[in-house]
Amino acid sequence: MQTLTPHVFWAQRHGDIYLRVEISDAKNLDISVQENVLRFRGQGHGAKGENEYEFSLEFLKPVKPEVKHKSTQRQVNIAVRKQGHCWWDRLTKQEKKPVFLAPDFDRWLDESDAEMELKEKEEKINKVSVESRIRKDPFLGLKKGYLFMYNLVQFLGFSWIFVNMTVRLFILGQDSFYDTFHTIADVMYFCQMLAIIEVINPALGLVKSGVIPAFIQVMGRNVILFVIFGSLEEMQNKPVVFFVFYLWSAIEIFRYPFYMLACIDTEWKMLTWLRYTIWMPLYPLGVLAEAVSVIQSIPIFDETKFLSIPLPAALGSSISFSYILRFYLLIMFLGLFFNFRYLFKQRRKRFRTKKRKPN
C-alpha cells in the first residue's frame, strides 16, 4: 500500500494547538509527540483514496508530549497542549509552510478574538460559581408562571386585534378605517389597562427592565387611547385610529411571545431576530401615527375647551389643553430619538458576532 501525505488543517488558542486530518474511516492510528515533533501514521480514505497516510510537524515552540485525538467517520481531530501560554506566529519551526498544511477556518480566531473567547469562558465559569453560592428563590417558579400567563394574555389580545383588523381590511378595504375604534376599542382598552402591570413588575423586581421607560411607554399609549380617542367622539371615526392600533399590535405580537419563551428559558432564533428588528420600521411609524392623532385633536380641544385648565378672572378664562398636547409632541419626538438609539444599541449588542480571520 502506498504511503501518502493527507491534508491537515490547524488552528490555535493561547494554550492549545488543534489539528484536523482529512482522513475518513481512519484505522491503525499511531500519533505521538517526541522531541517537539508530532508524528502521524494511519490508514483510511483521504485525498488519494484508500491508502496509508503519514506526516510529521516540528512545532515552533515546545509542546507537552501528551496528545489527545478523536477519530470520526470523516476526519481525525488532534489536540496538543503548549508548554507556555502564548500566541504563536506560525505552527512550524521551519518558516516555509508545508504544502499539506492550511488554516482551519472553521476554528480560526486571531489573537484578540481568542483572548475574548477565553475571557467569556472565565466569566461564564465565575457566573456559574457565583450562582451556585446564591440561594435559589423559592418563588421563582411562581414568578415565571405569573409572567408567562401575563405575556400570554397580552399576546392573545393583541393577536386578536391584529388578525381582526387585517381581515376587515381585506374585506372592507378603506371603509374599515372609519369604524376601527368602535370595533376594536374594548379589547385595546383591556390590553392597555393590563399593560400597567409592566410598570409594577420592575418596581417589584420581577423583571430587570427599568420602571421609568416602562412608565413612559405605557402612559404615552394610554394618553393617546383614553384622552385623544376615548374622550373625543370626533376622533373616533378618523383613519388615524386604524394606523395607531395596527402598528401597536404589529409590534406586540412579536414582543410578548419573545418574553413568554424567556420565562421558560427557551429561544427561537427567528422570533428573537424579529423581536429585535421589527421595531426599527414600526416604532417610528407608530410614533408618527400617534403624533398625527395629537395634531388632529388640537383644534377639537381648542374649540370644545374640553380639559381646559381654569384660571382666576384676573388672568383670563382658561388654558387650553392643546398647549399641553403641543408640549407632549415635543417630548414624544425627543423620546423617539433616545429610545431608537437605545434599542438599536441593544439589538447590536444582541447580535454582535466575532470576526474570524487567519494570520
N, C-alpha and C positions, 0 to 999 in steps of 0.2 A: 504494500500500500504506500502511495506517495505521501511524503511529509510536506505540508504547505503552511503558509502563514495566514491566520484569519484576520478579518477586520476587527480592530479594537478601538473603542471609544472611551474617553476619560473625562472626569470632572473632579473637582476638589472642594473641600471645605478646610477651615483652618487646622483641623486635626485629623483629616481623613483623605484618602485617595480612593476614587471609585472607578472601576474598570468594567466595561461591558463587552464581552467577547461574543461576536456574532457566529455562534455555532448552535444549531438546533439538535435536539435529541443527543446531547453530549454524554459520553461514557468513558470509562477508564481515565478519569481526570487525575493529573499529577500537577499540583500547584504548590509552589514553595518560594520562600524568600531567603536567600543566602548571600551574605556579604553585600547587602543592599541591592541585590539583583533579583527581580521576580522572574521565575521560570514557569512556563505553562506548557503542558502537553495533554492532549486529549483527542478522542475520536468523535466524529459527528458530521453533520451536514452543514457545510459552510459555503463560501463563495464559489469554491471549485467542486461542489458536490460532496459526496460521502468520501471522506479521507481522514488521515491523521494530521492534526494541526499542532503547531508549536510556535512559541516566540519567547523572547526574553527582553526585559527592560531594566536598565540600570538607572535608579532613581536619582534625581537631582540632589536630594538631601537624605539623611538617614531616616529609615523607617523601622518599625518593630517587626520582628520575624514572624509574628503570628499573622495568618492570612485567613480571612473569612470568605467563603464562596457559597453560592447557591445556584444550582443548575435548574433552569426551567425548560419547558418544551422548545422555546425559541432561542434562548441565549444563556450565557454563563455570567453571573454577576459576581465581582470580586471587590472586597473592601480591605484596604491596608491602612493601618494607623501610622501617622507620622510620629517621629521621635519628639519633635518640638512642635509647639502650637504656633504655626506661622504660615504665611502665604507664599507659594512658590511661583516664580516667574514662568516656569515651564515644568514639564514632568520628568524629562530625562536629563542625565548628565551631559550627554552629547547635545550640542547646540542645534544641530540639524535634526528635525523631527523625522522619525521613522515613517516610511511611506504607508505602512499599515495602520498608523495611529491617527486619530482625529478627535476633535472635541465632541463630547456627548451633550448636544444642545438640549436634550430633554431634562438634564440635571444641572446645566451650566449656570453658575452665578459668578458675577465679578466680585472683587474683594468687599466692596461696600455692601452689596446685597447679601453676601454671606454673613457679614457682621450683623446686619439687620435680622437675618433669619435666626442667628444664634441668640440675639437679644430677645426676640419674640419667644423663642423656646424657653429661655430663662425666666421671662416674665410669666409665661404660662405655668411653669413649674412653681414659681413663687405664689401665683394666684391660687393654684390648687392647694399649696401648703397652707396659705392663709385661710382659704375657705374650709379646709379640714379642721382648723382650730376654732372657727367661728361656730357658735351654737346655732343649729338649724332652727328656723322659725316654725313652731308647731302649727301655726295657722297658714302656712304657705299654700297648702293645697286649697284651703277655703278661699284665700285671696285670689288665687289663679282661677278658681271656679267662678267666682263673682265677676272678675274682669272678663273672662271668656263669655259669660252669659250677657254681660253688658254690650260687648262688641258684637255678639251675635244678633242681639235685638236691634242694634243700630244698623247693622249690615242688612238685615231683613227689611227694616223700614225704608232705608234709602234705596235698596234694590227695588222695592215695590214702586217707589216714586219714579225711579229711572225707567223701569220697564213700562209702567203705565203711561208716562209722558211720551216715550218712544213709540208705543203702539198708537196712541192718539195722534201723534204727529204723522205717522204713515197713513192713517185712515182719514183724518180730517184736514191734514195739511196746515196751512196758516191759520185756519179757523180755531185750531187747538190753542193758539197763543192767548186768545181773549178770555177763556174761561179756566185757565190753569189754576188760578187761586181758588176758585170755588170747588174744583175737583181734587186738588192736592193739599190744600192748606191744613186740613185736620191732621193728616199724617205728618206733615212738615212741622206743625206745632208740637206734636208729640215728640218727634226726634230732637228738635232743638231745645225743648224744655228738658228732655232727658240728658242732653249734652252738658247741662250744668254740672253733672256728675264729673265731667272731665276737669273741672276746676277743683272739685272736692278731693278727687283721688290723689293728685300730687300734694295737696295740702295735708293729707293724712299719711303721706309717704307710701302709698300703694303703688305708685309709678314714679319713675325718675324724671319725668318732664317737669318744667318749671310751672309755677302757679300763674305768673304774670302773662306769659304767652298764651296759655290756655284761656285765661280770663278775657284777654283782648279778642281772641278769635271767636269765642262763644258769645260774648256780649256784643261784638260787632255784628254778627249774623242776627242776633235777636233784635237789635235795633232796626235792622232792615225788615225783618219778618213782622215783628209786633207793632213797631211805631210807624214805619213807612207804609207797609202793605196792610197790616191788620187794622190800623186806626183810620185810614183814608180810603173810603169806598171808591174815590176817583182813581186811585192807583191800582185797584184790584183787577181791572179789565185791561190793563196795559200789557203789551207783548213783553216788556222787560221782566215781568214776573216769571214768564216761561224760562227765559235765559238764566236768570238768577237761580231758580230751583233746579234747572237741568245741570248747570255747572257745579252746583253744590253736590248734587247726588252723584255726578260722574266722578268726582274726587273721592267721595266717601265709600263707594262700592269697591275701591281698591285699598283704602286705608284701613277700614275696620277688619276685613279678613286677614290682613297682614298682622294686626295686633292679636287677632284670635289665635292664629298659629303660633305667635310668640308666647302666648300663655301656656301652650302645651309643648314648648321647646321644639317646634317644627318650622322648617323654612322651605318655601317653594321659590326657586330662583327666579322664575318668570314673574311671580307675584311681587317679589322683592324689587325686581327691576321696574315693574310698572308703578309700584308704590313710590319709588324714589325718582321716577321720570315723568309720570303723567301730570304731576302738578306743574311742571315747567310751562306748558302752554295753558293749562286750565286755571291755575291760580291767578295769573294776571288778567285773564278773561273774566274770571269771577269777580275780581275787584272792579274791573271796568263796568261790568253789568250792575254791580252794587252802586257805583258812582253815578251811573245813568239814572237809576231809580231815585237816588237822593236829589239829583239835579231836577228831575221831573216833579218831585214833590215840593220843592221850594216855593214855586208860585202858589201852590194849593195852601201851604201853611201861611203864606203872606195874606192870602185872600180870606181864609176862614178864621184866622187868628187862633187856630187850634194849638194848644200847649204853649201859647204865648206867656211870657213872664210879666205879671202886673207890676207897675211902678207907682210910686207916690204921685199925686196930682201935680206937684211942683216939677217933676222930672219928665212927665209925659204919661201917655196911657199905658203902654206895654212894650216889651221887647219881643219881636217875633222869634219863634222857634227856628226860623230859617237861618238866623245868624249862627245858631249852634250847629246847624247842619253844614254851613259853609266851613266852619272850623273843623267839623268832623271829616269833611272831604280832604282837607289838608293832612290831617292825621292819618287818614286811610292810605293816601299815596306815599307818605313817609314810611308807614308800616309796610307797604308793599315792597319798597326798596330794601329795607333792612331784613325783612323776612325772606325775601327772594335770595339775598346774599347768604343768609344763614342756612337756608335749605339747600342751596347749591353747594356750600361747603360740606354739609352733611352728606350729600349724595357723592361728592368727590371722595370724601373720606371712606364712605361705604364701599365704593367700587375701585379704590386705589389698587393698582396692580404693580408688581415689581418688574423692573426691566431685567431682561436676561440677555446677556451678550458675552461672547468669548473674548479672551485677551488677544 
